[in-house]
Amino acid sequence: MTKERSYWFGRKRFGWGIGPTSWQGWASVAVYSALMIATAKVGFLTVHPVWEVVLRLALTVVFLGVMFATFDRSERM
């Protein structure tokens, strides 16, 4: 019995890039957006702006990793 893999992101129909194709993809975009907004609202990060940049870069790297890991590469143009 083979388990079919579900992909969270796929190629866009128009234009370049990828976009969410399942509820998990949309949820990950929502969580990433909420965390990016939250970093701007947290008070202790305004004391050290370097930490805000480091945190935002780390969140972006993690999000890009999730997108790459769950992207359907088998789709043809």
All heavy atoms as a GROMACS GRO file, in nm:
protein
  622
    1MET      N    1   0.084  -0.118   0.000
    1MET     CA    2   0.000   0.000   0.000
    1MET      C    3   0.089   0.125   0.000
    1MET      O    4   0.171   0.143   0.088
    1MET     CB    5  -0.088  -0.003   0.124
    1MET     CG    6  -0.186   0.108   0.129
    1MET     SD    7  -0.306   0.073   0.256
    1MET     CE    8  -0.292   0.220   0.351
    2THR      N    9   0.072   0.208  -0.100
    2THR     CA   10   0.151   0.331  -0.108
    2THR      C   11   0.068   0.449  -0.061
    2THR      O   12  -0.051   0.459  -0.091
    2THR     CB   13   0.198   0.357  -0.252
    2THR    OG1   14   0.085   0.372  -0.334
    2THR    CG2   15   0.285   0.242  -0.301
    3LYS      N   16   0.131   0.534   0.012
    3LYS     CA   17   0.064   0.653   0.061
    3LYS      C   18   0.090   0.768  -0.035
    3LYS      O   19   0.205   0.799  -0.064
    3LYS     CB   20   0.115   0.688   0.200
    3LYS     CG   21   0.044   0.806   0.262
    3LYS     CD   22   0.096   0.832   0.401
    3LYS     CE   23   0.026   0.954   0.458
    3LYS     NZ   24   0.075   0.987   0.590
    4GLU      N   25  -0.016   0.830  -0.084
    4GLU     CA   26   0.000   0.943  -0.175
    4GLU      C   27   0.037   1.067  -0.095
    4GLU      O   28  -0.024   1.098   0.007
    4GLU     CB   29  -0.130   0.969  -0.250
    4GLU     CG   30  -0.117   1.075  -0.355
    4GLU     CD   31  -0.245   1.095  -0.436
    4GLU    OE1   32  -0.316   0.997  -0.455
    4GLU    OE2   33  -0.269   1.208  -0.474
    5ARG      N   34   0.138   1.137  -0.142
    5ARG     CA   35   0.186   1.256  -0.073
    5ARG      C   36   0.100   1.375  -0.112
    5ARG      O   37   0.072   1.396  -0.229
    5ARG     CB   38   0.331   1.281  -0.111
    5ARG     CG   39   0.389   1.399  -0.039
    5ARG     CD   40   0.534   1.414  -0.067
    5ARG     NE   41   0.578   1.535   0.000
    5ARG     CZ   42   0.702   1.576   0.004
    5ARG    NH1   43   0.794   1.506  -0.054
    5ARG    NH2   44   0.734   1.688   0.066
    6SER      N   45   0.061   1.452  -0.013
    6SER     CA   46  -0.014   1.574  -0.043
    6SER      C   47   0.081   1.693  -0.041
    6SER      O   48   0.169   1.703   0.044
    6SER     CB   49  -0.126   1.596   0.060
    6SER     OG   50  -0.072   1.622   0.186
    7TYR      N   51   0.066   1.779  -0.137
    7TYR     CA   52   0.152   1.897  -0.149
    7TYR      C   53   0.077   2.020  -0.102
    7TYR      O   54  -0.042   2.036  -0.129
    7TYR     CB   55   0.196   1.914  -0.295
    7TYR     CG   56   0.281   1.800  -0.343
    7TYR    CD1   57   0.230   1.700  -0.424
    7TYR    CD2   58   0.414   1.793  -0.306
    7TYR    CE1   59   0.309   1.596  -0.467
    7TYR    CE2   60   0.495   1.690  -0.347
    7TYR     CZ   61   0.442   1.592  -0.428
    7TYR     OH   62   0.520   1.489  -0.470
    8TRP      N   63   0.147   2.106  -0.032
    8TRP     CA   64   0.087   2.228   0.020
    8TRP      C   65   0.099   2.344  -0.076
    8TRP      O   66   0.016   2.435  -0.075
    8TRP     CB   67   0.152   2.267   0.151
    8TRP     CG   68   0.135   2.170   0.263
    8TRP    CD1   69   0.072   2.048   0.260
    8TRP    CD2   70   0.183   2.185   0.396
    8TRP    NE1   71   0.078   1.988   0.381
    8TRP    CE2   72   0.146   2.070   0.467
    8TRP    CE3   73   0.254   2.284   0.460
    8TRP    CZ2   74   0.177   2.053   0.601
    8TRP    CZ3   75   0.285   2.267   0.594
    8TRP    CH2   76   0.246   2.153   0.662
    9PHE      N   77   0.203   2.341  -0.161
    9PHE     CA   78   0.228   2.451  -0.253
    9PHE      C   79   0.248   2.395  -0.394
    9PHE      O   80   0.298   2.285  -0.412
    9PHE     CB   81   0.353   2.530  -0.212
    9PHE     CG   82   0.338   2.599  -0.080
    9PHE    CD1   83   0.376   2.537   0.038
    9PHE    CD2   84   0.286   2.726  -0.074
    9PHE    CE1   85   0.361   2.600   0.159
    9PHE    CE2   86   0.270   2.790   0.048
    9PHE     CZ   87   0.308   2.727   0.165
   10GLY      N   88   0.208   2.475  -0.493
   10GLY     CA   89   0.225   2.437  -0.632
   10GLY      C   90   0.249   2.560  -0.718
   10GLY      O   91   0.242   2.674  -0.670
   11ARG      N   92   0.278   2.535  -0.844
   11ARG     CA   93   0.303   2.648  -0.936
   11ARG      C   94   0.176   2.730  -0.957
   11ARG      O   95   0.066   2.677  -0.957
   11ARG     CB   96   0.351   2.594  -1.070
   11ARG     CG   97   0.493   2.548  -1.069
   11ARG     CD   98   0.539   2.514  -1.210
   11ARG     NE   99   0.682   2.494  -1.215
   11ARG     CZ  100   0.742   2.380  -1.190
   11ARG    NH1  101   0.672   2.276  -1.156
   11ARG    NH2  102   0.873   2.370  -1.197
   12LYS      N  103   0.197   2.859  -0.976
   12LYS     CA  104   0.085   2.947  -1.007
   12LYS      C  105   0.037   2.923  -1.149
   12LYS      O  106   0.115   2.884  -1.236
   12LYS     CB  107   0.126   3.093  -0.992
   12LYS     CG  108   0.149   3.137  -0.852
   12LYS     CD  109   0.182   3.285  -0.852
   12LYS     CE  110   0.177   3.342  -0.714
   12LYS     NZ  111   0.200   3.485  -0.715
   13ARG      N  112  -0.090   2.945  -1.173
   13ARG     CA  113  -0.143   2.932  -1.309
   13ARG      C  114  -0.094   3.045  -1.399
   13ARG      O  115  -0.065   3.025  -1.515
   13ARG     CB  116  -0.295   2.934  -1.307
   13ARG     CG  117  -0.355   2.809  -1.253
   13ARG     CD  118  -0.504   2.822  -1.261
   13ARG     NE  119  -0.557   2.693  -1.302
   13ARG     CZ  120  -0.683   2.671  -1.322
   13ARG    NH1  121  -0.770   2.768  -1.308
   13ARG    NH2  122  -0.724   2.552  -1.356
   14PHE      N  123  -0.090   3.165  -1.345
   14PHE     CA  124  -0.047   3.282  -1.421
   14PHE      C  125   0.069   3.348  -1.347
   14PHE      O  126   0.066   3.365  -1.227
   14PHE     CB  127  -0.161   3.383  -1.436
   14PHE     CG  128  -0.281   3.325  -1.503
   14PHE    CD1  129  -0.392   3.287  -1.431
   14PHE    CD2  130  -0.282   3.306  -1.640
   14PHE    CE1  131  -0.503   3.234  -1.493
   14PHE    CE2  132  -0.391   3.250  -1.703
   14PHE     CZ  133  -0.502   3.214  -1.629
   15GLY      N  134   0.170   3.386  -1.421
   15GLY     CA  135   0.285   3.450  -1.359
   15GLY      C  136   0.387   3.351  -1.310
   15GLY      O  137   0.378   3.231  -1.335
   16TRP      N  138   0.485   3.402  -1.238
   16TRP     CA  139   0.593   3.319  -1.186
   16TRP      C  140   0.572   3.293  -1.038
   16TRP      O  141   0.506   3.369  -0.968
   16TRP     CB  142   0.727   3.388  -1.203
   16TRP     CG  143   0.770   3.404  -1.345
   16TRP    CD1  144   0.705   3.359  -1.456
   16TRP    CD2  145   0.886   3.470  -1.391
   16TRP    NE1  146   0.773   3.392  -1.568
   16TRP    CE2  147   0.886   3.461  -1.531
   16TRP    CE3  148   0.989   3.535  -1.329
   16TRP    CZ2  149   0.986   3.515  -1.609
   16TRP    CZ3  150   1.089   3.589  -1.407
   16TRP    CH2  151   1.087   3.578  -1.545
   17GLY      N  152   0.631   3.186  -0.991
   17GLY     CA  153   0.630   3.159  -0.848
   17GLY      C  154   0.540   3.044  -0.811
   17GLY      O  155   0.488   2.971  -0.895
   18ILE      N  156   0.525   3.028  -0.680
   18ILE     CA  157   0.439   2.923  -0.629
   18ILE      C  158   0.340   2.984  -0.532
   18ILE      O  159   0.360   3.095  -0.481
   18ILE     CB  160   0.521   2.812  -0.559
   18ILE    CG1  161   0.596   2.865  -0.439
   18ILE    CG2  162   0.615   2.745  -0.656
   18ILE    CD1  163   0.667   2.757  -0.359
   19GLY      N  164   0.234   2.911  -0.505
   19GLY     CA  165   0.132   2.958  -0.413
   19GLY      C  166   0.069   2.841  -0.341
   19GLY      O  167   0.085   2.725  -0.381
   20PRO      N  168  -0.004   2.868  -0.233
   20PRO     CA  169  -0.067   2.760  -0.158
   20PRO      C  170  -0.177   2.692  -0.240
   20PRO      O  171  -0.253   2.757  -0.310
   20PRO     CB  172  -0.125   2.830  -0.036
   20PRO     CG  173  -0.116   2.974  -0.061
   20PRO     CD  174  -0.026   2.998  -0.175
   21THR      N  175  -0.183   2.558  -0.230
   21THR     CA  176  -0.284   2.482  -0.303
   21THR      C  177  -0.371   2.398  -0.211
   21THR      O  178  -0.462   2.332  -0.258
   21THR     CB  179  -0.218   2.389  -0.406
   21THR    OG1  180  -0.128   2.302  -0.338
   21THR    CG2  181  -0.145   2.468  -0.512
   22SER      N  182  -0.343   2.401  -0.081
   22SER     CA  183  -0.424   2.326   0.015
   22SER      C  184  -0.444   2.411   0.140
   22SER      O  185  -0.383   2.516   0.156
   22SER     CB  186  -0.354   2.194   0.051
   22SER     OG  187  -0.238   2.220   0.126
   23TRP      N  188  -0.527   2.359   0.229
   23TRP     CA  189  -0.554   2.437   0.351
   23TRP      C  190  -0.427   2.445   0.438
   23TRP      O  191  -0.408   2.543   0.509
   23TRP     CB  192  -0.672   2.378   0.428
   23TRP     CG  193  -0.644   2.245   0.492
   23TRP    CD1  194  -0.668   2.122   0.439
   23TRP    CD2  195  -0.588   2.224   0.622
   23TRP    NE1  196  -0.629   2.025   0.527
   23TRP    CE2  197  -0.580   2.084   0.642
   23TRP    CE3  198  -0.543   2.308   0.723
   23TRP    CZ2  199  -0.529   2.028   0.757
   23TRP    CZ3  200  -0.493   2.251   0.839
   23TRP    CH2  201  -0.488   2.113   0.855
   24GLN      N  202  -0.341   2.344   0.430
   24GLN     CA  203  -0.217   2.349   0.507
   24GLN      C  204  -0.125   2.460   0.456
   24GLN      O  205  -0.059   2.528   0.535
   24GLN     CB  206  -0.143   2.215   0.500
   24GLN     CG  207  -0.214   2.103   0.569
   24GLN     CD  208  -0.295   2.017   0.472
   24GLN    OE1  209  -0.333   2.064   0.365
   24GLN    NE2  210  -0.322   1.894   0.509
   25GLY      N  211  -0.123   2.479   0.324
   25GLY     CA  212  -0.043   2.586   0.267
   25GLY      C  213  -0.096   2.722   0.308
   25GLY      O  214  -0.018   2.812   0.345
   26TRP      N  215  -0.227   2.739   0.303
   26TRP     CA  216  -0.287   2.865   0.345
   26TRP      C  217  -0.264   2.890   0.494
   26TRP      O  218  -0.238   3.003   0.536
   26TRP     CB  219  -0.435   2.869   0.312
   26TRP     CG  220  -0.459   2.893   0.167
   26TRP    CD1  221  -0.503   2.803   0.075
   26TRP    CD2  222  -0.439   3.016   0.096
   26TRP    NE1  223  -0.511   2.862  -0.049
   26TRP    CE2  224  -0.473   2.992  -0.039
   26TRP    CE3  225  -0.395   3.142   0.132
   26TRP    CZ2  226  -0.464   3.091  -0.136
   26TRP    CZ3  227  -0.386   3.241   0.035
   26TRP    CH2  228  -0.420   3.214  -0.097
   27ALA      N  229  -0.271   2.783   0.574
   27ALA     CA  230  -0.248   2.798   0.718
   27ALA      C  231  -0.103   2.839   0.746
   27ALA      O  232  -0.079   2.923   0.834
   27ALA     CB  233  -0.281   2.667   0.790
   28SER      N  234  -0.009   2.781   0.674
   28SER     CA  235   0.131   2.818   0.695
   28SER      C  236   0.157   2.963   0.654
   28SER      O  237   0.234   3.034   0.719
   28SER     CB  238   0.225   2.723   0.622
   28SER     OG  239   0.205   2.728   0.484
   29VAL      N  240   0.092   3.010   0.549
   29VAL     CA  241   0.105   3.151   0.509
   29VAL      C  242   0.045   3.241   0.617
   29VAL      O  243   0.103   3.345   0.652
   29VAL     CB  244   0.036   3.176   0.372
   29VAL    CG1  245   0.026   3.324   0.343
   29VAL    CG2  246   0.111   3.104   0.262
   30ALA      N  247  -0.069   3.202   0.673
   30ALA     CA  248  -0.133   3.281   0.778
   30ALA      C  249  -0.046   3.286   0.904
   30ALA      O  250  -0.031   3.393   0.965
   30ALA     CB  251  -0.271   3.224   0.810
   31VAL      N  252   0.012   3.173   0.942
   31VAL     CA  253   0.098   3.170   1.061
   31VAL      C  254   0.223   3.255   1.038
   31VAL      O  255   0.262   3.332   1.126
   31VAL     CB  256   0.136   3.024   1.097
   31VAL    CG1  257   0.247   3.020   1.199
   31VAL    CG2  258   0.013   2.949   1.146
   32TYR      N  259   0.284   3.243   0.921
   32TYR     CA  260   0.402   3.324   0.890
   32TYR      C  261   0.368   3.473   0.895
   32TYR      O  262   0.441   3.553   0.954
   32TYR     CB  263   0.457   3.286   0.753
   32TYR     CG  264   0.568   3.375   0.704
   32TYR    CD1  265   0.694   3.370   0.760
   32TYR    CD2  266   0.546   3.466   0.601
   32TYR    CE1  267   0.796   3.452   0.715
   32TYR    CE2  268   0.647   3.548   0.556
   32TYR     CZ  269   0.771   3.542   0.613
   32TYR     OH  270   0.871   3.624   0.569
   33SER      N  271   0.255   3.511   0.836
   33SER     CA  272   0.215   3.652   0.836
   33SER      C  273   0.189   3.702   0.977
   33SER      O  274   0.230   3.812   1.014
   33SER     CB  275   0.090   3.671   0.751
   33SER     OG  276   0.114   3.632   0.618
   34ALA      N  277   0.121   3.621   1.057
   34ALA     CA  278   0.091   3.660   1.196
   34ALA      C  279   0.220   3.676   1.277
   34ALA      O  280   0.233   3.771   1.357
   34ALA     CB  281   0.000   3.558   1.261
   35LEU      N  282   0.315   3.586   1.257
   35LEU     CA  283   0.442   3.596   1.330
   35LEU      C  284   0.523   3.718   1.286
   35LEU      O  285   0.588   3.782   1.369
   35LEU     CB  286   0.524   3.469   1.312
   35LEU     CG  287   0.470   3.346   1.385
   35LEU    CD1  288   0.550   3.223   1.345
   35LEU    CD2  289   0.474   3.366   1.536
   36MET      N  290   0.519   3.750   1.158
   36MET     CA  291   0.591   3.870   1.111
   36MET      C  292   0.529   3.997   1.169
   36MET      O  293   0.600   4.090   1.206
   36MET     CB  294   0.591   3.874   0.958
   36MET     CG  295   0.678   3.766   0.896
   36MET     SD  296   0.850   3.776   0.939
   36MET     CE  297   0.905   3.900   0.824
   37ILE      N  298   0.397   4.001   1.177
   37ILE     CA  299   0.329   4.116   1.238
   37ILE      C  300   0.359   4.123   1.386
   37ILE      O  301   0.382   4.230   1.442
   37ILE     CB  302   0.178   4.110   1.210
   37ILE    CG1  303   0.152   4.131   1.060
   37ILE    CG2  304   0.102   4.212   1.294
   37ILE    CD1  305   0.010   4.102   1.016
   38ALA      N  306   0.360   4.006   1.452
   38ALA     CA  307   0.386   4.003   1.596
   38ALA      C  308   0.526   4.052   1.629
   38ALA      O  309   0.546   4.112   1.736
   38ALA     CB  310   0.366   3.861   1.649
   39THR      N  311   0.623   4.027   1.543
   39THR     CA  312   0.759   4.075   1.572
   39THR      C  313   0.764   4.227   1.574
   39THR      O  314   0.847   4.284   1.645
   39THR     CB  315   0.862   4.022   1.470
   39THR    OG1  316   0.824   4.063   1.340
   39THR    CG2  317   0.873   3.871   1.476
   40ALA      N  318   0.678   4.291   1.499
   40ALA     CA  319   0.675   4.438   1.499
   40ALA      C  320   0.606   4.492   1.625
   40ALA      O  321   0.630   4.605   1.666
   40ALA     CB  322   0.603   4.489   1.375
   41LYS      N  323   0.522   4.411   1.687
   41LYS     CA  324   0.445   4.456   1.803
   41LYS      C  325   0.511   4.425   1.938
   41LYS      O  326   0.473   4.481   2.038
   41LYS     CB  327   0.305   4.391   1.802
   41LYS     CG  328   0.224   4.421   1.678
   41LYS     CD  329   0.186   4.566   1.674
   41LYS     CE  330   0.100   4.593   1.550
   41LYS     NZ  331   0.069   4.733   1.538
   42VAL      N  332   0.606   4.334   1.939
   42VAL     CA  333   0.670   4.294   2.064
   42VAL      C  334   0.761   4.405   2.113
   42VAL      O  335   0.844   4.455   2.038
   42VAL     CB  336   0.748   4.162   2.045
   42VAL    CG1  337   0.823   4.124   2.172
   42VAL    CG2  338   0.654   4.051   2.004
   43GLY      N  339   0.747   4.442   2.239
   43GLY     CA  340   0.818   4.558   2.292
   43GLY      C  341   0.967   4.543   2.309
   43GLY      O  342   1.042   4.635   2.283
   44PHE      N  343   1.014   4.426   2.353
   44PHE     CA  344   1.157   4.414   2.382
   44PHE      C  345   1.243   4.416   2.256
   44PHE      O  346   1.362   4.442   2.265
   44PHE     CB  347   1.186   4.287   2.464
   44PHE     CG  348   1.180   4.159   2.384
   44PHE    CD1  349   1.294   4.110   2.322
   44PHE    CD2  350   1.062   4.089   2.372
   44PHE    CE1  351   1.289   3.993   2.250
   44PHE    CE2  352   1.056   3.972   2.301
   44PHE     CZ  353   1.170   3.923   2.239
   45LEU      N  354   1.184   4.394   2.142
   45LEU     CA  355   1.263   4.397   2.019
   45LEU      C  356   1.295   4.539   1.975
   45LEU      O  357   1.389   4.561   1.899
   45LEU     CB  358   1.189   4.324   1.907
   45LEU     CG  359   1.172   4.174   1.928
   45LEU    CD1  360   1.087   4.115   1.818
   45LEU    CD2  361   1.306   4.104   1.933
   46THR      N  362   1.219   4.637   2.023
   46THR     CA  363   1.247   4.775   1.984
   46THR      C  364   1.372   4.827   2.055
   46THR      O  365   1.434   4.920   2.007
   46THR     CB  366   1.128   4.866   2.018
   46THR    OG1  367   1.099   4.857   2.157
   46THR    CG2  368   1.007   4.827   1.935
   47VAL      N  369   1.410   4.766   2.166
   47VAL     CA  370   1.531   4.806   2.237
   47VAL      C  371   1.654   4.763   2.156
   47VAL      O  372   1.751   4.836   2.147
   47VAL     CB  373   1.534   4.742   2.378
   47VAL    CG1  374   1.665   4.775   2.448
   47VAL    CG2  375   1.416   4.790   2.459
   48HIS      N  376   1.648   4.645   2.096
   48HIS     CA  377   1.757   4.592   2.016
   48HIS      C  378   1.705   4.560   1.876
   48HIS      O  379   1.658   4.450   1.851
   48HIS     CB  380   1.816   4.467   2.080
   48HIS     CG  381   1.868   4.488   2.217
   48HIS    ND1  382   1.983   4.561   2.242
   48HIS    CD2  383   1.821   4.450   2.338
   48HIS    CE1  384   2.004   4.564   2.372
   48HIS    NE2  385   1.907   4.498   2.432
   49PRO      N  386   1.711   4.655   1.784
   49PRO     CA  387   1.657   4.631   1.649
   49PRO      C  388   1.728   4.520   1.572
   49PRO      O  389   1.672   4.462   1.481
   49PRO     CB  390   1.672   4.766   1.578
   49PRO     CG  391   1.760   4.848   1.662
   49PRO     CD  392   1.763   4.789   1.799
   50VAL      N  393   1.850   4.487   1.612
   50VAL     CA  394   1.922   4.378   1.546
   50VAL      C  395   1.848   4.247   1.568
   50VAL      O  396   1.839   4.164   1.477
   50VAL     CB  397   2.068   4.371   1.599
   50VAL    CG1  398   2.139   4.247   1.546
   50VAL    CG2  399   2.143   4.496   1.561
   51TRP      N  400   1.795   4.227   1.687
   51TRP     CA  401   1.723   4.103   1.717
   51TRP      C  402   1.596   4.091   1.634
   51TRP      O  403   1.555   3.980   1.598
   51TRP     CB  404   1.692   4.092   1.865
   51TRP     CG  405   1.814   4.068   1.946
   51TRP    CD1  406   1.871   4.153   2.036
   51TRP    CD2  407   1.900   3.954   1.941
   51TRP    NE1  408   1.985   4.098   2.087
   51TRP    CE2  409   2.005   3.975   2.030
   51TRP    CE3  410   1.897   3.835   1.867
   51TRP    CZ2  411   2.107   3.882   2.049
   51TRP    CZ3  412   1.998   3.742   1.888
   51TRP    CH2  413   2.101   3.765   1.977
   52GLU      N  414   1.532   4.202   1.606
   52GLU     CA  415   1.414   4.199   1.520
   52GLU      C  416   1.450   4.151   1.380
   52GLU      O  417   1.381   4.068   1.322
   52GLU     CB  418   1.349   4.337   1.514
   52GLU     CG  419   1.220   4.338   1.432
   52GLU     CD  420   1.153   4.474   1.432
   52GLU    OE1  421   1.202   4.567   1.499
   52GLU    OE2  422   1.050   4.485   1.365
   53VAL      N  423   1.559   4.199   1.327
   53VAL     CA  424   1.605   4.157   1.194
   53VAL      C  425   1.642   4.009   1.195
   53VAL      O  426   1.605   3.933   1.105
   53VAL     CB  427   1.724   4.244   1.147
   53VAL    CG1  428   1.783   4.189   1.019
   53VAL    CG2  429   1.680   4.388   1.130
   54VAL      N  430   1.715   3.966   1.298
   54VAL     CA  431   1.755   3.826   1.308
   54VAL      C  432   1.633   3.736   1.318
   54VAL      O  433   1.626   3.632   1.252
   54VAL     CB  434   1.850   3.807   1.430
   54VAL    CG1  435   1.872   3.659   1.459
   54VAL    CG2  436   1.981   3.878   1.407
   55LEU      N  437   1.537   3.774   1.399
   55LEU     CA  438   1.415   3.694   1.416
   55LEU      C  439   1.336   3.686   1.286
   55LEU      O  440   1.289   3.579   1.246
   55LEU     CB  441   1.328   3.751   1.527
   55LEU     CG  442   1.198   3.676   1.556
   55LEU    CD1  443   1.226   3.532   1.595
   55LEU    CD2  444   1.121   3.747   1.665
   56ARG      N  445   1.322   3.799   1.218
   56ARG     CA  446   1.249   3.799   1.090
   56ARG      C  447   1.320   3.716   0.984
   56ARG      O  448   1.256   3.646   0.906
   56ARG     CB  449   1.227   3.942   1.041
   56ARG     CG  450   1.120   4.013   1.120
   56ARG     CD  451   1.101   4.155   1.070
   56ARG     NE  452   0.994   4.217   1.144
   56ARG     CZ  453   0.894   4.280   1.086
   56ARG    NH1  454   0.890   4.294   0.956
   56ARG    NH2  455   0.799   4.333   1.159
   57LEU      N  456   1.452   3.723   0.979
   57LEU     CA  457   1.527   3.639   0.885
   57LEU      C  458   1.511   3.491   0.918
   57LEU      O  459   1.494   3.409   0.828
   57LEU     CB  460   1.674   3.678   0.885
   57LEU     CG  461   1.710   3.804   0.810
   57LEU    CD1  462   1.858   3.838   0.831
   57LEU    CD2  463   1.681   3.790   0.663
   58ALA      N  464   1.513   3.457   1.046
   58ALA     CA  465   1.496   3.318   1.086
   58ALA      C  466   1.355   3.268   1.050
   58ALA      O  467   1.340   3.155   0.999
   58ALA     CB  468   1.520   3.304   1.236
   59LEU      N  469   1.254   3.348   1.074
   59LEU     CA  470   1.117   3.310   1.036
   59LEU      C  471   1.105   3.290   0.886
   59LEU      O  472   1.039   3.196   0.840
   59LEU     CB  473   1.017   3.416   1.083
   59LEU     CG  474   0.991   3.424   1.233
   59LEU    CD1  475   0.905   3.546   1.264
   59LEU    CD2  476   0.925   3.297   1.282
   60THR      N  477   1.168   3.376   0.809
   60THR     CA  478   1.162   3.366   0.664
   60THR      C  479   1.233   3.240   0.614
   60THR      O  480   1.182   3.171   0.526
   60THR     CB  481   1.222   3.492   0.599
   60THR    OG1  482   1.148   3.606   0.646
   60THR    CG2  483   1.216   3.485   0.448
   61VAL      N  484   1.348   3.209   0.672
   61VAL     CA  485   1.421   3.089   0.632
   61VAL      C  486   1.339   2.964   0.664
   61VAL      O  487   1.330   2.871   0.582
   61VAL     CB  488   1.560   3.085   0.700
   61VAL    CG1  489   1.625   2.948   0.687
   61VAL    CG2  490   1.649   3.192   0.641
   62VAL      N  491   1.276   2.960   0.780
   62VAL     CA  492   1.192   2.845   0.817
   62VAL      C  493   1.074   2.833   0.722
   62VAL      O  494   1.041   2.724   0.674
   62VAL     CB  495   1.146   2.856   0.963
   62VAL    CG1  496   1.038   2.753   0.995
   62VAL    CG2  497   1.263   2.840   1.057
   63PHE      N  498   1.009   2.946   0.691
   63PHE     CA  499   0.894   2.943   0.600
   63PHE      C  500   0.934   2.897   0.460
   63PHE      O  501   0.866   2.816   0.399
   63PHE     CB  502   0.828   3.081   0.595
   63PHE     CG  503   0.708   3.086   0.505
   63PHE    CD1  504   0.596   3.012   0.533
   63PHE    CD2  505   0.708   3.166   0.393
   63PHE    CE1  506   0.485   3.016   0.450
   63PHE    CE2  507   0.599   3.172   0.310
   63PHE     CZ  508   0.486   3.096   0.338
   64LEU      N  509   1.047   2.946   0.411
   64LEU     CA  510   1.095   2.902   0.279
   64LEU      C  511   1.130   2.754   0.280
   64LEU      O  512   1.108   2.684   0.181
   64LEU     CB  513   1.214   2.987   0.236
   64LEU     CG  514   1.183   3.131   0.198
   64LEU    CD1  515   1.312   3.207   0.170
   64LEU    CD2  516   1.089   3.138   0.079
   65GLY      N  517   1.181   2.705   0.392
   65GLY     CA  518   1.210   2.563   0.405
   65GLY      C  519   1.082   2.479   0.399
   65GLY      O  520   1.080   2.374   0.334
   66VAL      N  521   0.978   2.525   0.466
   66VAL     CA  522   0.849   2.456   0.461
   66VAL      C  523   0.794   2.458   0.319
   66VAL      O  524   0.744   2.356   0.269
   66VAL     CB  525   0.748   2.519   0.561
   66VAL    CG1  526   0.607   2.468   0.538
   66VAL    CG2  527   0.791   2.492   0.703
   67MET      N  528   0.803   2.572   0.254
   67MET     CA  529   0.754   2.581   0.117
   67MET      C  530   0.830   2.486   0.024
   67MET      O  531   0.770   2.417  -0.057
   67MET     CB  532   0.765   2.725   0.065
   67MET     CG  533   0.666   2.820   0.125
   67MET     SD  534   0.687   2.989   0.068
   67MET     CE  535   0.642   2.976  -0.102
   68PHE      N  536   0.962   2.482   0.037
   68PHE     CA  537   1.043   2.396  -0.048
   68PHE      C  538   1.014   2.248  -0.021
   68PHE      O  539   1.010   2.167  -0.114
   68PHE     CB  540   1.191   2.426  -0.028
   68PHE     CG  541   1.280   2.347  -0.118
   68PHE    CD1  542   1.290   2.378  -0.253
   68PHE    CD2  543   1.353   2.241  -0.069
   68PHE    CE1  544   1.371   2.305  -0.338
   68PHE    CE2  545   1.435   2.166  -0.154
   68PHE     CZ  546   1.444   2.198  -0.287
   69ALA      N  547   0.996   2.213   0.106
   69ALA     CA  548   0.972   2.073   0.141
   69ALA      C  549   0.836   2.022   0.096
   69ALA      O  550   0.818   1.902   0.072
   69ALA     CB  551   0.987   2.055   0.292
   70THR      N  552   0.738   2.111   0.084
   70THR     CA  553   0.602   2.069   0.051
   70THR      C  554   0.557   2.117  -0.087
   70THR      O  555   0.438   2.125  -0.114
   70THR     CB  556   0.503   2.119   0.158
   70THR    OG1  557   0.509   2.262   0.163
   70THR    CG2  558   0.535   2.061   0.295
   71PHE      N  559   0.653   2.147  -0.174
   71PHE     CA  560   0.623   2.199  -0.306
   71PHE      C  561   0.614   2.083  -0.405
   71PHE      O  562   0.697   1.994  -0.406
   71PHE     CB  563   0.732   2.297  -0.349
   71PHE     CG  564   0.724   2.343  -0.491
   71PHE    CD1  565   0.613   2.408  -0.539
   71PHE    CD2  566   0.829   2.320  -0.577
   71PHE    CE1  567   0.606   2.451  -0.670
   71PHE    CE2  568   0.824   2.362  -0.709
   71PHE     CZ  569   0.710   2.428  -0.755
   72ASP      N  570   0.514   2.085  -0.493
   72ASP     CA  571   0.495   1.981  -0.594
   72ASP      C  572   0.584   2.014  -0.715
   72ASP      O  573   0.551   2.100  -0.795
   72ASP     CB  574   0.349   1.973  -0.636
   72ASP     CG  575   0.323   1.861  -0.734
   72ASP    OD1  576   0.412   1.777  -0.754
   72ASP    OD2  577   0.211   1.855  -0.788
   73ARG      N  578   0.696   1.945  -0.727
   73ARG     CA  579   0.790   1.968  -0.836
   73ARG      C  580   0.753   1.893  -0.961
   73ARG      O  581   0.811   1.914  -1.067
   73ARG     CB  582   0.930   1.929  -0.794
   73ARG     CG  583   0.987   2.018  -0.688
   73ARG     CD  584   1.119   1.961  -0.637
   73ARG     NE  585   1.156   2.014  -0.508
   73ARG     CZ  586   1.103   1.978  -0.392
   73ARG    NH1  587   1.010   1.890  -0.388
   73ARG    NH2  588   1.145   2.032  -0.280
   74SER      N  589   0.657   1.802  -0.954
   74SER     CA  590   0.623   1.718  -1.069
   74SER      C  591   0.529   1.785  -1.168
   74SER      O  592   0.508   1.734  -1.278
   74SER     CB  593   0.560   1.587  -1.021
   74SER     OG  594   0.436   1.614  -0.957
   75GLU      N  595   0.471   1.898  -1.131
   75GLU     CA  596   0.379   1.967  -1.222
   75GLU      C  597   0.453   2.018  -1.344
   75GLU      O  598   0.564   2.068  -1.336
   75GLU     CB  599   0.314   2.085  -1.152
   75GLU     CG  600   0.214   2.048  -1.048
   75GLU     CD  601   0.149   2.171  -0.986
   75GLU    OE1  602   0.167   2.282  -1.040
   75GLU    OE2  603   0.083   2.156  -0.884
   76ARG      N  604   0.390   2.006  -1.457
   76ARG     CA  605   0.446   2.058  -1.582
   76ARG      C  606   0.379   2.189  -1.616
   76ARG      O  607   0.263   2.211  -1.587
   76ARG     CB  608   0.425   1.959  -1.697
   76ARG     CG  609   0.495   1.829  -1.677
   76ARG     CD  610   0.644   1.848  -1.690
   76ARG     NE  611   0.711   1.722  -1.663
   76ARG     CZ  612   0.837   1.712  -1.637
   76ARG    NH1  613   0.913   1.818  -1.632
   76ARG    NH2  614   0.891   1.596  -1.614
   77MET      N  615   0.452   2.275  -1.683
   77MET     CA  616   0.398   2.405  -1.724
   77MET      C  617   0.296   2.389  -1.833
   77MET      O  618   0.294   2.313  -1.916
   77MET     CB  619   0.509   2.498  -1.769
   77MET     CG  620   0.605   2.532  -1.659
   77MET     SD  621   0.531   2.616  -1.521
   77MET     CE  622   0.536   2.782  -1.579
   0.00000   0.00000   0.00000
